[in-house]
Amino acid sequence: MATDQAPVVKALYDDDDVLLRGVKEVREKGYNVSEVYSPFPVHGLDEAMGLKETRMAITAFFYGLVGLTFASLMTYGMLIVDWPMNIGGKPSFTWGENMPAFVPVMFELTVFFAAHLMVWTFFFRNGLYPGKKTANPDPRTTDNMFLMEVTPQETQSSDELLALLRESGAVEVSQNKEADA
């Protein structure tokens, strides 16, 4: 199946510092680094690639609010409405009078909801869900190598990019005629 996609140039590195310098050099020359595959997180790579700051912390806050709301409604429903008890002479007329006893439950459910929903958000946002085919173009990037994918625009020379990647310290450079689907 032929498509009209730009060629993808792949550069393989054996050192994370060399990769980081290579990404900076390629971006300074005006090329678009579309993806970097790494066996471990590389500090500063997101800034070097020009990625925007993540908004995952905001979602964690809202997931925590969902957990706190659920815990408040659950304790009210179970211990005030459904099965009120007089424990130690404390009346169960309102949730507010008994709320200090519910703080551990509210805290735990806040953390539970935030943590678990963040995991699912991370999987969804990164496309890591069951049944999805692997998208790693080189299995060596799960062990000890780093791969940078660059998609040059039509006006940019692929030959210049190949030379730039070799100069930046890449141990292997290859070019696909079409981007991987």
Backbone as a ProteinNet text record, in pm:
[ID]
protein_1_A
[PRIMARY]
MATDQAPVVKALYDDDDVLLRGVKEVREKGYNVSEVYSPFPVHGLDEAMGLKETRMAITAFFYGLVGLTFASLMTYGMLIVDWPMNIGGKPSFTWGENMPAFVPVMFELTVFFAAHLMVWTFFFRNGLYPGKKTANPDPRTTDNMFLMEVTPQETQSSDELLALLRESGAVEVSQNKEADA
[TERTIARY]
84.7	0	89	85.4	169.2	98.3	173.3	120	215	165.3	246.7	298.4	368.2	424.2	571.9	621.1	761.4	851.2	974.3	1067.3	1105.7	1133.2	1174	1321.1	1400.2	1542.4	1561.6	1628.2	1649.3	1797.8	1831.2	1970	1979.7	2072.1	2089.5	2214	2197.8	2306.6	2332.9	2457.3	2491.1	2517	2496.3	2518.8	2410.2	2353	2243.6	2290.8	2412.3	2463.5	2485.7	2536.5	2556.4	2420.6	2322.2	2186.5	2131.3	2145.5	2093	2156.4	2288.9	2356.2	2309.3	2288.8	2242.3	2103.6	2014.1	1878.3	1885.4	1967.9	1981.4	2036.9	2139.3	2199	2098.6	2024.7	1928.2	1818.7	1769.5	1664.4	1717.5	1844.7	1902.7	1911.1	1928.1	1935.7	1796.9	1690.4	1555.4	1480.8	1536.4	1468.3	1374.3	1273.2	1173.8	1207.7	1241.5	1263.3	1126.2	1077.5	940.9	930.4	1035.7	1028.4	1169.1	1184.2	1308.4	1272.4	1336.5	1315.7	1437.4	1410.5	1517.7	1486.4	1588.3	1562.2	1535.4	1563	1537.2	1515.8	1453.3	1431	1563.3	1571.6	1690.2	1654.8	1722.8	1695.2	1725.8	1627.5	1646.3	1605.5	1568.4	1532.7	1404.2	1307.8	1181.6	1202.9	1289.5	1320.6	1397.4	1491.7	1570.3	1483.2	1380	1289.4	1185.6	1173.2	1076.4	935.2	922.7	790.4	730.8	598.9	530.2	525.5	513.8	505	373	378.5	260.9	158	30.8	-77.6	-129.5	-49	-92.3	-114	-41	-59.5	-198.5	-250	-384.7	-486.7	-468	-561.3	-551.8	-432.8	-417.7	-496.2	-492	-568.5	-718.3	-767.9	-911.3	-951.3	-862.8	-892	-897.6	-811.3	-816	-946.5	-993.3	-1122	-1236.7	-1230.2	-1332	-1329.5	-1210.6	-1198	-1248.8	-1218	-1265.3	-1417.8	-1474.2	-1620.1	-1683.9	-1626.1	-1678.8	-1672.4	-1560.4	-1545.7	-1645.8	-1667.2	-1763.3	-1904.2	-1942	-2075.7	-2091.6	-1986.8	-1992.6	-2008.3	-1928.5	-1939.9	-2073.6	-2122	-2253.5	-2361.9	-2358.8	-2461.5	-2457.5	-2338.2	-2328.3	-2348.1	-2290.4	-2287	-2384.3	-2450.3	-2548.9	-2689.3	-2705.1	-2836.9	-2873.8	-2787.7	-2821.7	-2815.9	-2709.1	-2690.6	-2633	-2711.9	-2659.4	-2635.2	-2522.7	-2489	-2451.7	-2481.3	-2442.9	-2321.6	-2203.1	-2079.5	-2018.9	-2001.9	-1941.4	-2025	-2154.5	-2242.6	-2245.6	-2181.5	-2181.1	-2300.6	-2385.7	-2502.4	-2462.3	-2542.7	-2515.2	-2616.6	-2646.9	-2748.9	-2696.7	-2573	-2519.2	-2381.3	-2346.3	-2214.6	-2106	-2134.5	-2035.5	-1990.6	-2081.7	-2043.9	-1949	-1961.6	-1881.4	-1766	-1751.5	-1649.8	-1508.6	-1463.1	-1326.5	-1299.5	-1399.9	-1379.5	-1364.8	-1409.4	-1405.2	-1280.1	-1197.4	-1078.7	-986.2	-954.9	-868.1	-928	-1056.4	-1122	-1117.5	-1143.4	-1141.8	-1001	-900.3	-762.7	-725.2	-754.8	-715.1	-784.9	-912.2	-982.7	-938.6	-898.8	-843.9	-716.4	-626.2	-500.5	-527.6	-618.6	-652	-702.8	-799.3	-855.7	-750.9	-674.5	-573.7	-469.5	-420.4	-314.8	-365.8	-478.8	-527.6	-575.6	-644.7	-689.8	-572.8	-466.4	-347.8	-280	-276.5	-217.6	-294.7	-428.2	-508.5	-495.9	-485.7	-465.7	-331.4	-228.3	-95.6	-99.8	-161.2	-171.1	-247.4	-360.8	-441.8	-367.6	-306.2	-237.8	-118.8	-51.5	65.2	32.7	-94.5	-134.3	-88.5	-75.6	-30.9	-151.2	-227.9	-345.1	-339.4	-411.1	-405.7	-451.8	-384.6	-421.3	-353.1	-284.5	-216.9	-85.4	-59.2	66.2	181.8	296.4	413.8	455.5	506.8	547.5	696.9	770.5	913.5	985	1051	1113.9	1244.2	1303.9	1429.9	1433.2	1434.1	1430	1552.7	1660.3	1779.3	1754.9	1649.7	1621.3	1561.5	1527.9	1480.7	1596.4	1715.8	1832	1934	2005.4	2113.6	2134.3	2043.1	2061.1	1949.5	1973.7	1880.3	1854.5	1728.9	1692.9	1620.6	1668.3	1604.1	1542.1	1413.8	1346.8	1327.2	1369.7	1357.8	1278.8	1178.6	1099.5	1127.5	1213.8	1243.8	1126.1	1111.8	1008.5	1054.4	961.7	993.8	1104.3	1112.9	1214.1	1351.6	1359.1	1486.3	1553	1682.7	1760.7	1784.4	1750.5	1774.6	1923.5	1998.9	2142.7	2214.3	2174.7	2233.6	2199.9	2076	2034.5	2114.2	2133.7	2211.8	2353.9	2414.8	2550.2	2551.6	2450.6	2440.9	2428.2	2347.6	2329.8	2458.4	2530.3	2659	2758.7	2761.4	2852	2814.5	2686.2	2640.9	2674.2	2728	2770.1	2685.1	2595.9	2512.2	2598.4	2573.6	2649.9	2587.9	2459	2390	2290.8	2281.1	2182.4	2115.7	1982.5	1908.5	1791.4	1741.9	1629.8	1524.1	1400.9	1286.9	1224.2	1177	1111.3	973.3	909.5	778.3	780.5	702.4	692.3	621.9	662.9	598.7	455.5	366	224.8	198.3
-117.7	0	123.7	200.3	318.4	439.7	518.1	641.9	755.2	877.2	994.5	1057.2	978.4	1028.8	1058.7	1149.6	1189.6	1075.8	1072.2	968.9	990	880.4	886.1	846.8	933	905.6	861.3	746.4	690.6	690	741.9	745.3	670.3	574.3	492	539.2	559.9	607.5	503.8	503.5	410.2	480.1	612.6	689.1	795.3	809.8	905.1	1050	1079.4	1216.1	1254.5	1162.8	1187.7	1206.5	1126	1140.6	1278.7	1322.2	1452	1565.3	1558.7	1659.9	1651.7	1528.2	1509.7	1568.3	1548.2	1603.7	1755.9	1814.4	1960.8	2012.4	1944.3	1987.2	1976.8	1867.7	1846.6	1952.2	1982.5	2084.1	2223.7	2251.2	2381.9	2404.1	2296.6	2306.1	2313.6	2307.9	2326	2198.6	2084.5	1957.6	1922.6	1843.2	1801.6	1661.5	1651.7	1521.5	1469.5	1367.4	1321.1	1225.3	1147.1	1050.6	1008.5	974.5	918.3	795.7	684	559.4	537.8	510.1	499	387.9	313.8	209	263.6	390.5	453.8	602.9	672.9	816.9	892.8	988	1071	1212	1256.3	1387.6	1496.8	1586.1	1697.7	1669.1	1544.9	1509.8	1578.3	1589.7	1654.3	1800.6	1868.9	2008.2	2016.2	1925.9	1926.1	1899.3	1816.1	1785.7	1895.6	1987.2	2095.9	2054.3	1952.7	1906.6	2001.7	2015.4	2100.1	2028.1	2106.8	2049.1	1972.2	1861.3	1776.4	1838.9	1802.8	1848.1	1733.3	1629.5	1513.3	1547.1	1643.9	1681.1	1739.2	1811.1	1866.8	1754.4	1653.8	1541.4	1465.9	1454.6	1387.3	1460.5	1593	1671.2	1644.3	1646.2	1622.9	1479.4	1382.8	1244.6	1232.3	1304.2	1305.7	1365.6	1472.6	1530.8	1432.3	1354.6	1252	1149.7	1107.3	1011.9	1068.4	1195.2	1259.2	1270.1	1306	1314.6	1177.9	1076.5	940.7	896	923.5	883.9	956.3	1084.3	1160.7	1106.5	1082.3	1029	887	808	670.5	667.7	746.7	746.2	803.4	904.7	959.9	854.7	790.7	691.9	571	522.1	399.7	424.9	530.7	547.6	651.2	726.2	823.9	783.2	749.2	719	572.3	484	342	270.4	290.3	214.4	304.6	399.3	488.2	413.1	442.9	377.6	482.5	453.3	538.5	472.8	521.6	461.8	556.2	508.6	588.6	708.4	703.1	813	925.3	907.3	1011.6	990	1089.3	1072.6	1075.2	1012.5	1003.8	1084.6	1204.7	1283.9	1348.2	1393	1460.4	1405.6	1421.9	1377	1467.3	1596.2	1691.9	1664.6	1617.4	1586.9	1467.7	1375.9	1253.4	1254.3	1362.9	1368.4	1338.9	1383.7	1351.1	1200	1120.3	975.9	921.2	997.5	951	998.1	1080.2	1135.4	1025.8	919.4	816.8	753	727.8	670	768.1	894.8	996.3	1011.7	1012.8	1024.4	906.4	785.6	666	658.2	692.3	686.5	798.6	913	1019.7	971.7	912.5	861.8	745.4	656.1	539.5	583.2	674.2	718.7	791.5	880.7	956.4	862.6	767.9	678.1	586.3	523	426.9	494.3	605.1	673.2	735.5	776	827.2	717.3	596	485.2	463.3	461.4	440.6	558.8	679.5	796.3	787.9	746.2	730.7	628	513.4	410.2	461.1	527	576.9	684.5	777.7	890.1	843.8	738.6	688.5	573.2	538.1	431.4	294.1	272.7	143.7	66.3	14.4	-60.7	-200.6	-295.5	-434.5	-446.6	-532.5	-557.1	-466.7	-362.9	-273.4	-336.1	-328.9	-382.8	-292.6	-354.4	-279	-178.4	-64.9	40.3	68.4	-15.4	6.2	-38	53.8	19.3	-59.8	-62.9	-135.6	-195	-328.9	-390.9	-360.5	-313.2	-279.5	-161	-83.1	32.7	-8.6	-134.9	-181.6	-232.9	-236.2	-288.6	-178.8	-131.6	-38.2	67.2	79.2	174.2	279.4	390.5	502.3	533.1	551.8	575.3	708.3	790.8	918	908.8	943.2	947.7	1093.3	1126.5	1262.1	1254.9	1339.8	1346.5	1480.7	1482.7	1609.9	1657.3	1788.3	1843.7	1833.5	1856.3	1842.1	1936.9	2052.6	2151.5	2122.2	2029.2	1998.8	1879.9	1885	1780.3	1661.4	1542.2	1421.3	1390.4	1422.8	1395.7	1479.7	1605.9	1692.3	1639.6	1592.1	1538.2	1412.2	1324.2	1202.1	1237.3	1334.9	1377.8	1439.2	1520.3	1582.9	1477.6	1376	1270.5	1191.4	1163.4	1092.4	1177.3	1307.9	1398.6	1411.7	1394.6	1412.2	1292.7	1185.2	1071.2	946.9	943.4	825.6	709.3	590.4	472.4	406.9	428	379.9	485.5	504	596.2	525.2	528.4	466.1	554.1	533	613.8	521.3	537.5	464.9	555.1	497.1	575.3	620.3	542.2	576.6	561.3	642	631.3	502.4	443.4	320.5	348.9	258.1	276.6	229
0	0	0	-105.4	-119.5	-62.4	13.8	69	35.6	43.4	13.4	141.8	221.3	345.7	325	406	397.3	443.9	392.6	437.5	584.1	652.7	793	800.3	861.2	879.6	1023.5	1041	1173.7	1205.3	1323.6	1368	1500.1	1506.9	1625.7	1700.7	1832.1	1917.6	2026.1	2076.5	2183.9	2317.5	2322.6	2445.4	2458.1	2576.9	2594.9	2585.9	2628.4	2616.7	2471.4	2392.8	2250.2	2181.6	2220.4	2166.9	2198.1	2321	2362.8	2282	2264.7	2182.6	2038.3	1987.8	1850.8	1828.6	1923.7	1912.1	1907.5	1993.8	1995.3	1863.4	1808.8	1682	1567.7	1562	1453.8	1460.9	1581.5	1595	1564.6	1598.5	1566.9	1416.8	1340.9	1194.5	1129.8	1211.9	1159.7	1125.4	1160.8	1133.1	1247.7	1216.1	1315.4	1366.1	1494.1	1557.1	1597.7	1525.9	1549.5	1667.2	1694.7	1804.5	1845.3	1973.7	2025.3	2108	2079.9	2154.6	2243.3	2371.3	2469.1	2568.1	2615.1	2713.8	2853.4	2876.6	3006.1	2983.7	3078.4	3062.3	3055.3	2965	2948.7	2995.8	3101.3	3158.8	3056.9	3032.8	2941.2	2798.2	2768.6	2631.3	2587.4	2676.6	2640.1	2602.5	2674.1	2640.8	2509.1	2488.9	2366.1	2244	2260.4	2148.8	2127.8	2223.4	2211.4	2248.3	2333.5	2375.1	2477.6	2473.7	2571.7	2706	2813.4	2946.6	2960.2	3029.9	3044.5	3138.2	3115.1	3202.1	3288.4	3305.1	3382.3	3529.9	3584.2	3724.9	3747.8	3650.8	3662	3666.9	3582.3	3584.4	3716.7	3773.5	3903	4010.6	4008.3	4105.8	4092	3968.8	3948.7	3982.2	3953.9	3992.8	4144.9	4214.5	4360.6	4412	4345.6	4383.5	4361.5	4254.9	4230.4	4344.2	4384.7	4495.2	4626.6	4653.6	4776.7	4777.1	4662.6	4651.5	4671.3	4607.7	4623.2	4769.1	4835.5	4976.2	5064.6	5039.3	5119.9	5100.9	4975.9	4949.9	5004.1	4994.2	5043.8	5196	5267	5413.6	5458.1	5390	5423.7	5401.2	5286.5	5255	5346.2	5376.5	5456.4	5605.5	5657.6	5802.9	5858	5772.5	5818.8	5773.6	5646.3	5591.1	5607.3	5558.1	5550.4	5685.9	5761.7	5885.4	5994	6045.7	6149.2	6279.5	6342.5	6470.1	6573.9	6696.3	6807.2	6871.1	6837.6	6887.1	6990.4	7112.3	7218.9	7256.3	7236.8	7272.9	7172	7056.6	6954.6	6862.1	6849.4	6762.3	6615	6532.5	6389.1	6309.2	6354.2	6285.5	6157.8	6159.1	6039.9	6007.5	5881.5	5836.6	5894.5	5904.2	5953.4	6095.5	6180.9	6319.3	6325.8	6232.4	6233.4	6133.7	6060.3	5954.7	6004	6120.4	6161.9	6164.8	6192.9	6192.8	6051	5950.6	5812.1	5737.7	5800.3	5733.2	5677.2	5751.6	5691.7	5566.1	5567.2	5449.5	5332.6	5359.5	5253.3	5195.7	5282.4	5234.1	5145.4	5193.7	5118.3	4983.5	4977	4849	4755.1	4809.4	4726	4656.8	4734	4677.7	4582.7	4619.6	4536.8	4399.6	4397.5	4269.8	4186.3	4249	4174.2	4114.4	4191.8	4142.4	4031.2	4053.6	3954.5	3825.8	3838.1	3717.4	3641.6	3712	3643.5	3562.3	3614.4	3539.1	3409.8	3418.2	3297.2	3201.5	3253.8	3168.3	3097.7	3169.6	3109.2	2996.1	3021.3	2918	2796.6	2819.1	2708.6	2630.4	2701.8	2637.5	2553.2	2596.5	2524.1	2431	2419.8	2327.9	2372.3	2502.6	2555.6	2608.3	2518.4	2560	2500.8	2561.2	2514.8	2369.8	2295.5	2156.9	2056.8	2101.5	2008.5	1965.2	1836.9	1785.5	1827.6	1844.8	1887.6	1781.5	1825.7	1734.1	1744	1814.8	1831	1703	1634.4	1506.6	1518.1	1636.4	1654.1	1794.6	1805.7	1938.8	2025.5	1966.3	2045.7	2139.1	2112.1	2198.3	2332	2349.1	2479.8	2564.5	2508.3	2579.6	2609.5	2505.7	2532.8	2423.8	2329.2	2219.2	2222.8	2154.5	2148.4	2001.8	1965.5	1826.6	1813.7	1721.3	1691.9	1553.2	1542.8	1413.6	1374	1253.7	1202.2	1072.2	1058.7	936.9	870.5	768.5	703.4	618.2	607.2	520.8	375.8	283.8	141.3	98.1	160.9	122.1	182	274.5	340.4	272.9	265.3	198.7	292.1	244.1	322.9	331.5	225.1	226.1	331.8	343.3	447	585.6	601.6	731.3	765	667.4	691.9	735.5	668.2	704.5	844.8	876.4	1008.9	1118.3	1094.9	1195.1	1216.6	1109.5	1124.2	1202.9	1173	1244.8	1393	1424.9	1562.6	1651.1	1592	1672.2	1656.9	1558.8	1537.3	1488.5	1543.6	1502.7	1378.7	1356.6	1235.8	1191.9	1061	1004	888.1	885.8	775.9	738.3	616.5	568.8	509	554.7	497.5	392.7	283.7	180.4	226.5	314.5	366.6	517	584.3	729.6	767.1	877.5	924.4	964.4	929.5	963.2	1103
[MASK]
+++++++++++++++++++++++++++++++++++++++++++++++++++++++++++++++++++++++++++++++++++++++++++++++++++++++++++++++++++++++++++++++++++++++++++++++++++++++++++++++++++++++++++++++++++++

